[in-house]
Amino acid sequence: MNPFDKLAALKANWDGYGAPAITPAAIETARWLHSHWPSASVGPTPAGGVQLETEALEIEIGADGLVVGALLTYADGRMVELAPEAPLFGGPA
């Protein structure tokens, strides 16, 4: 099963703390982004969204399919927050 099917199969309260199910909008945006960034790992967020991440970059997609935030980590440990709450690269949103 691919990671997007696994996300879609999560039911409400999947984390045991009342998290909502992952929304189709979040999955659609994450699927599009992952097609351009296949090295990223994919996981759910407790707000019904999806997070994609590598060692250097984390992107969180909200339940509405928009980017909630992104965090870039440089090799020297510096971190920079990027483009919160914006559609990402013209992908579906």
Backbone bond lengths (Angstrom), bond angles and torsions (degrees), N, CA, C in turn:
res aa  C-N    CA-C-N  psi(-1)  N-CA   C-N-CA  omega(-1)  CA-C   N-CA-C  phi
1 M - - - 1.459 - - 1.531 108.50 -
2 N 1.339 116.50 133.38 1.462 119.22 179.76 1.536 110.07 -76.81
3 P 1.329 117.00 163.77 1.473 118.67 -174.86 1.529 113.18 -63.11
4 F 1.322 118.33 -26.70 1.461 120.69 -178.51 1.525 111.38 -76.22
5 D 1.330 116.75 -34.75 1.464 119.64 173.69 1.525 110.31 -66.39
6 K 1.329 116.50 -37.18 1.467 120.16 177.70 1.529 110.70 -64.60
7 L 1.343 116.66 -41.71 1.465 120.09 177.93 1.528 110.83 -63.07
8 A 1.331 116.26 -43.85 1.464 121.11 -178.73 1.531 111.78 -64.72
9 A 1.328 116.68 -26.73 1.469 120.98 -178.54 1.529 112.97 -81.41
10 L 1.334 117.56 -12.49 1.467 119.75 -179.60 1.529 110.27 -68.54
11 K 1.292 116.48 128.83 1.464 122.81 178.26 1.529 109.62 -93.74
12 A 1.327 116.09 163.86 1.465 120.12 175.55 1.529 109.57 -52.91
13 N 1.308 116.37 143.02 1.460 125.06 -177.64 1.536 112.30 70.98
14 W 1.332 117.00 26.70 1.466 121.68 -179.42 1.524 112.22 -60.48
15 D 1.330 117.31 -24.60 1.465 120.15 -179.09 1.524 113.14 -97.35
16 G 1.335 117.55 -1.64 1.455 121.42 -178.61 1.520 114.03 79.76
17 Y 1.348 116.43 2.43 1.467 121.32 -179.52 1.526 111.79 -122.40
18 G 1.336 116.95 19.41 1.458 120.45 176.07 1.513 116.13 88.04
19 A 1.328 118.34 14.15 1.467 120.23 179.42 1.525 110.29 -62.56
20 P 1.345 116.74 140.82 1.461 118.75 176.97 1.532 111.04 -73.78
21 A 1.318 115.14 164.79 1.465 119.94 173.16 1.532 108.76 -62.15
22 I 1.319 116.97 154.22 1.461 121.75 178.10 1.527 107.82 -74.57
23 T 1.323 116.65 132.15 1.461 120.14 -174.11 1.529 112.57 -79.71
24 P 1.329 116.27 152.05 1.466 119.96 174.85 1.531 112.64 -59.08
25 A 1.338 117.89 -35.88 1.468 120.51 179.21 1.522 111.34 -62.52
26 A 1.326 117.06 -43.36 1.466 120.86 178.66 1.530 110.63 -65.35
27 I 1.315 116.79 -41.69 1.461 120.67 179.79 1.523 110.72 -65.05
28 E 1.328 117.74 -41.57 1.464 121.20 -179.65 1.528 111.16 -61.49
29 T 1.331 116.60 -46.96 1.465 120.21 179.24 1.527 110.63 -64.53
30 A 1.326 116.85 -42.95 1.466 120.50 179.98 1.528 110.87 -63.89
31 R 1.321 117.01 -40.28 1.460 120.81 179.16 1.536 110.15 -62.32
32 W 1.339 116.31 -43.91 1.460 120.30 178.61 1.533 110.41 -62.21
33 L 1.322 116.37 -47.64 1.463 120.28 -179.18 1.524 110.66 -62.61
34 H 1.313 116.90 -43.23 1.469 120.76 -179.10 1.527 111.37 -63.91
35 S 1.313 118.47 -29.91 1.472 120.86 178.00 1.528 111.04 -65.56
36 H 1.328 117.23 -23.54 1.463 122.67 177.43 1.530 112.28 -100.68
37 W 1.325 117.02 -8.18 1.465 123.28 -175.13 1.528 108.34 -143.21
38 P 1.340 116.71 63.16 1.473 120.16 -172.00 1.525 115.33 -67.09
39 S 1.325 118.39 -14.97 1.469 119.84 179.77 1.527 112.46 -78.01
40 A 1.317 117.22 -11.23 1.472 120.70 -177.41 1.521 111.12 -74.11
41 S 1.337 115.39 141.61 1.460 119.69 170.95 1.527 107.30 -83.99
42 V 1.327 115.65 154.53 1.460 122.23 -173.76 1.520 109.03 -124.82
43 G 1.336 116.59 134.92 1.456 119.61 177.80 1.513 111.61 -154.35
44 P 1.329 116.87 163.51 1.461 121.67 179.99 1.524 111.59 -79.39
45 T 1.328 115.57 157.87 1.463 120.58 170.16 1.524 107.91 -114.76
46 P 1.307 118.53 154.72 1.463 120.90 -177.82 1.530 113.81 -70.82
47 A 1.339 117.57 -0.14 1.462 120.97 178.44 1.534 111.88 -102.95
48 G 1.330 117.62 9.42 1.461 121.08 179.58 1.515 113.72 90.17
49 G 1.322 116.65 12.39 1.458 121.93 -179.75 1.516 111.87 -108.97
50 V 1.326 114.12 -163.86 1.462 121.72 -177.09 1.522 108.77 -134.83
51 Q 1.322 116.36 143.55 1.458 121.52 174.21 1.511 108.87 -117.59
52 L 1.328 115.89 135.27 1.458 122.41 172.15 1.519 106.21 -115.53
53 E 1.335 116.50 139.87 1.461 117.76 -178.56 1.517 113.22 -154.48
54 T 1.317 113.01 151.08 1.459 123.34 167.72 1.520 105.45 -128.24
55 E 1.301 116.17 -174.73 1.465 119.95 179.59 1.530 111.51 -61.07
56 A 1.331 117.34 -32.83 1.461 120.64 -173.73 1.521 114.91 -102.39
57 L 1.338 118.57 -19.33 1.456 119.60 -173.46 1.522 111.29 -141.24
58 E 1.321 115.85 134.43 1.465 122.63 174.05 1.523 107.34 -123.82
59 I 1.325 116.07 133.77 1.459 121.26 176.29 1.516 107.84 -128.44
60 E 1.327 116.29 128.08 1.463 121.17 177.35 1.521 109.41 -108.85
61 I 1.326 114.88 127.86 1.458 122.46 178.73 1.526 106.97 -106.06
62 G 1.317 116.23 126.11 1.455 120.90 -179.21 1.518 112.51 -75.39
63 A 1.315 115.58 171.61 1.459 121.85 -179.58 1.525 112.03 -59.61
64 D 1.334 117.58 -24.64 1.464 121.38 179.60 1.526 113.09 -84.37
65 G 1.336 117.65 -0.33 1.463 121.73 179.38 1.511 114.25 88.46
66 L 1.327 117.43 1.26 1.465 121.06 177.64 1.522 110.30 -96.64
67 V 1.317 115.39 155.50 1.456 120.11 176.99 1.518 109.01 -71.38
68 V 1.327 116.00 124.89 1.456 122.33 177.85 1.520 109.43 -84.61
69 G 1.314 116.58 -36.30 1.453 121.29 179.78 1.505 111.24 -177.57
70 A 1.311 114.03 164.16 1.452 120.91 177.32 1.522 107.61 -143.15
71 L 1.307 115.21 148.14 1.451 120.84 -178.94 1.523 108.60 -133.05
72 L 1.322 115.90 121.72 1.459 123.01 177.79 1.514 108.21 -102.84
73 T 1.328 117.26 127.02 1.456 122.20 179.12 1.519 109.12 -114.03
74 Y 1.330 116.17 119.28 1.457 121.56 178.33 1.519 110.49 -79.38
75 A 1.322 116.74 161.09 1.462 122.31 -179.40 1.530 111.89 -58.56
76 D 1.328 117.77 -29.96 1.470 120.39 179.91 1.535 112.44 -83.38
77 G 1.336 117.06 4.28 1.453 121.17 176.89 1.520 115.47 95.90
78 R 1.334 117.79 -11.09 1.464 119.47 177.67 1.523 109.32 -64.12
79 M 1.327 116.03 145.58 1.462 121.58 179.10 1.519 109.38 -125.21
80 V 1.322 115.71 140.52 1.459 121.92 179.00 1.519 107.99 -131.11
81 E 1.335 116.52 127.19 1.460 121.51 176.21 1.524 108.75 -83.61
82 L 1.343 116.55 136.55 1.459 121.66 -174.99 1.525 112.49 -122.52
83 A 1.295 117.93 144.19 1.466 128.51 165.90 1.521 117.58 29.58
84 P 1.317 119.62 61.98 1.460 119.00 177.71 1.523 111.76 -68.64
85 E 1.334 116.04 146.00 1.459 124.61 174.94 1.514 114.32 54.39
86 A 1.313 117.05 47.23 1.472 121.13 177.69 1.529 108.92 -132.00
87 P 1.341 117.13 145.04 1.467 118.27 173.00 1.527 108.33 -59.63
88 L 1.291 117.48 144.26 1.451 121.28 -173.05 1.521 111.89 -101.89
89 F 1.301 118.42 118.85 1.454 125.09 170.66 1.530 114.30 50.78
90 G 1.301 117.95 29.47 1.460 120.70 178.62 1.503 114.94 73.70
91 G 1.320 117.97 13.64 1.460 121.46 179.12 1.514 110.81 -72.65
92 P 1.315 117.51 175.97 1.461 119.99 -178.72 1.519 111.00 -63.16
93 A 1.289 116.31 136.21 1.469 120.74 178.00 1.503 110.09 -160.97
